[in-house]
Amino acid sequence: MPLVNLTYFMTAKKLRAQRNKFPNISKADLHMHTNISDGKSSVADVLDYVVKKTDLSVIAITDHDEIEGGYEAREIVKEKGYKIDVVIGEEVTAKEGHIVALFIKEKVEPGMSARETIKKIHEQGGIAVAAHPFYHTRFKSPEYVTLDGVGAVSLMKEKFDAIETVSASPTLNEENLKAKYINRALLFKSELGTSDAHIKEAVGMGYTLFEGKTAKDLEKAVRTGQTQAYLRKWKWNVWGLFKYGYFFLPKTFRNIVWGLRHGFLPREPDIIRLPKDFK
């Protein structure tokens, strides 16, 4: 993989020019965080980056167990006249793992079962997405949010509307493949690509392709299974990886120390066996 991320230095105008051959196909990034929860950047900084450095048409601010970021983003977009649509979202902490709620109006309370969480999302007319479903950490301090997927059993048992088959977090390649494999073999849900960005430089690293331009078009595409999940071709440069590591390593170290003192979580059973040639 090249160490130089060419698209990182391109303007949004040049990125959008690459799409002239497919004028009615747009990109969305529907999972990102701000400093309202455990992200580094403010909502305003994230939006500024989206406009100047990406060709995204739709985004969702999905802070952990909070929805204020989405409403703040909408106000900023309206005030500054940005040509992007903002979906109100939330990454909800369910008992089994994290569930991304999209197109909601009110906060979904954390701590419920996956089934009850999905029910509350649907009561608002929202879309329930299984976020990074096959990632589980064994060291987790209650003081820090970590990646937690719902796992294979909940994925097959509960009524998710879509599955995150591409998460651009740097270490989730195998987990992404497992989500893609089980979905295409058994579940046939809409597939989403997201960045799960905690720093602004990660926004747009993973994205969802859909037909249309607006959040309404995107919602229709998700509900009808007309989406495709992708990773950016030129993914991470050295500087981007350094910034991501600088942001995450202190939290990871503290989680490990907590685990050494209090015990690690049990290992998740690996019940998905990927074919060797599955990509």
Buried (B, 14 or more C-beta within 10 A) or exposed (E): EEEEBEBBEBEBEEBBEEBEEEEEBBBBBBBBBBBBBBBBBBBEBBBBBBBEBBBBBBBBBBBBBBBBBBBBBBEBBEEEEBEBBBBBBBBBBBBBBBBBBBBBEEBBEBEBEBBBBBBBBBEBEBBBBBBBBBBBBEBBBEEEBBBBBBBBEBBEEBEBBBBBBBBBBBEBEEBBBBBBBBBEEEBEBBBBBBBBBBBBBBBBBBBBBBBBBBBEBBBBBBBEEBBBBBBBEBBBBEEBBEBBEEBBEEBBEBBBEBBEEEEBEEEBEEEBEEEEEEE
